[in-house]
Amino acid sequence: MLYTLLFTLLIVAICLLLLGIKIFFFKGKFPNGHVSGNKGLQKRGIGCAQSQDRQAQRKRNFSIEEIEKALNDNMN
């Protein structure tokens, strides 16, 4: 039983070491896994929901008259 546990821990340690080789030895930092950190998505203008929500909240609030006019223009 003890040999099985030690063998399993050894395999897990080796796997973690192999998964972290690039991080531990070359780059020194963890890769950015956030959507807005992906250059391919940035080129397409795609962002995460939090960033898009923050940008939408920064926009100027329209008056009721402007909203009604825009709705009426879309309906006609």
Secondary structure as UniProt FT lines:
FT   HELIX           2..19
FT   HELIX           22..27
FT   HELIX           35..37
FT   HELIX           39..43
FT   TURN            44..45
FT   HELIX           49..58
FT   HELIX           64..75
//
